[in-house]
Amino acid sequence: MKKIFSIFVTAILMLTFTGGAFAAGNDAMVRIIHASPDAPAVDVYVDGKAVVEGAEFKAATEYMNLPAGEHKVEIYAAGTMGSEDPVISQSLTVEEGMAYTVAAANTVDNLELVVAQDSMKVTEGMTKVRVGHLSPDAPAVDVGPIGGDALFSGAEFKAITDYKELDPGTYDLEIRTPEGEQVLDLSGTMLEENTVYSVFAINTADSLEVLLLKDYTLMPGSMPETGMGGTAEESSSTALPIVLASAVLGGAALVFAARRKLVK
């Protein structure tokens, strides 16, 4: 990870991406997640220019601005651009005023991009959450309160659910099979008001964990944004088996793996 803390310095110098909470002009906003459990560190290029270097499994960028339209995304094993072919080469189309999460998912031999449109809206005083299944060998899962009805049902690999708006608070959640067998205990999940979350199940089935990202936070007393804004900040919860941390570099941040508490 020796290059990981220079990611956004490189991006600012080399690309039209600009860090910050809001996009301008005809831009969209894009964040990138390394969600392939057996893939090496990677470099990410957009339209032939480096935007991420040396990102390891579980790394997630902050939102970065990208002009609306079609772009070529290429992912290389770190340091191999120019000497090896990309492990992914794919077109990505983004719309003005929209925000996206782009995850490099699946095993290294089957690496692919999973793209989801993110929400930048939440009712004041409420919280909003969705679930993404990015564990390549895990079965379909439900997510809900322990012993209660599922909030999200039958999510299969590569599925990213719609958002659900909930009352803010602390929830004793679990990831379980549709038959009711618990896969991962998420007791003490804190969902703050005025905040939009994405909860991504990552890693292999026998080492399942979650990456919790904040998509957007509505500042108290402000009007909801209509397509722009958002952060991927660290949650304040300390009770979760969640990979969370922030490394702030000027106006941008990298969310990466800082702790790993698995339920055995």
C-alpha positions, 0 to 999 in steps of 0.5 A, spaced: 500 500 500 505 504 499 502 508 493 495 508 497 496 515 500 498 518 494 492 516 490 488 523 490 495 527 489 496 523 483 488 524 481 488 532 482 495 533 478 493 528 472 485 528 471 479 532 470 477 529 477 476 534 483 475 532 490 470 535 494 463 534 496 459 537 490 460 536 483 460 542 478 458 544 471 456 537 467 459 533 472 457 526 475 460 523 481 464 516 482 467 512 487 471 506 486 471 500 491 476 494 490 472 488 492 475 482 489 478 478 495 483 474 491 486 480 487 492 484 488 493 491 489 490 495 483 491 501 479 485 504 475 485 508 469 480 513 466 480 515 459 488 513 459 489 517 466 491 514 472 486 516 478 487 510 483 494 507 484 496 501 489 489 500 491 488 494 495 482 489 497 477 493 501 480 500 499 474 505 497 475 512 494 471 518 496 467 521 490 470 524 485 468 528 479 467 526 472 464 529 466 458 526 464 458 521 458 462 515 456 469 513 459 473 508 458 475 504 465 481 500 465 484 496 471 491 493 472 495 489 477 499 495 480 505 497 476 503 493 470 500 498 466 504 498 459 507 491 460 501 487 461 494 488 459 488 490 463 484 485 467 478 489 466 477 494 460 470 497 460 466 503 458 462 507 463 457 512 462 455 517 467 449 522 467 450 529 469 448 530 476 448 523 478 453 519 483 455 512 482 459 507 486 463 502 481 466 496 484 471 491 482 468 485 484 468 477 483 475 473 483 481 475 480 480 470 474 473 473 473 474 480 475 468 485 473 465 492 474 459 492 478 456 499 477 450 502 482 447 509 482 447 512 489 442 516 492 443 523 495 437 525 498 434 523 505 428 526 508 430 530 514 430 526 521 430 519 517 436 515 515 436 511 509 440 504 507 441 499 502 445 493 501 450 490 496 452 483 495 459 483 493 461 476 496 463 472 490 462 465 493 456 467 498 449 464 497 443 469 496 442 472 503 437 476 507 438 482 511 434 484 517 433 485 525 436 479 528 429 474 529 425 479 525 422 480 518 428 481 513 429 488 510 432 486 504 430 479 501 434 474 497 440 479 495 444 475 490 452 476 488 452 482 484 445 485 487 445 492 490 438 493 493 434 499 493 434 504 499 430 503 504 428 509 509 428 508 516 428 511 523 435 513 525 437 509 531 441 503 533 439 496 530 441 489 531 441 486 524 444 480 521 446 477 515 442 470 514 440 465 509 433 465 506 432 459 511 434 463 517 441 461 518 445 467 521 451 468 516 454 475 520 452 478 526 451 486 525 449 487 532 449 495 534 449 497 527 448 505 528 444 509 523 444 516 524 439 521 522 440 525 515 444 520 512 444 515 507 448 509 507 451 503 503 452 496 506 457 492 502 458 484 504 465 483 501 470 477 502 469 470 501 463 466 504 467 463 510 470 470 511 464 475 510 465 482 512 461 488 511 464 495 508 459 501 510 460 507 507 456 514 507 453 516 501 450 522 503 449 527 509 444 532 509 446 538 514 441 540 519 436 545 517 439 545 509 434 543 503 436 536 501 440 536 495 437 534 488 443 529 485 449 532 488 453 532 494 455 526 499 461 523 503 464 516 504 466 518 511 467 513 517 461 511 522 462 512 529 460 505 531 465 501 534 461 495 535 460 492 528 465 487 524 465 493 519 472 495 515 472 503 516 477 508 516 478 515 513 485 517 511 484 525 509 488 528 503 486 535 502 479 535 499 479 528 498 479 522 502 480 514 502 476 509 506 480 503 507 481 497 511 482 499 518 479 493 522 476 486 521 472 483 527 469 477 524 464 473 528 466 466 528 
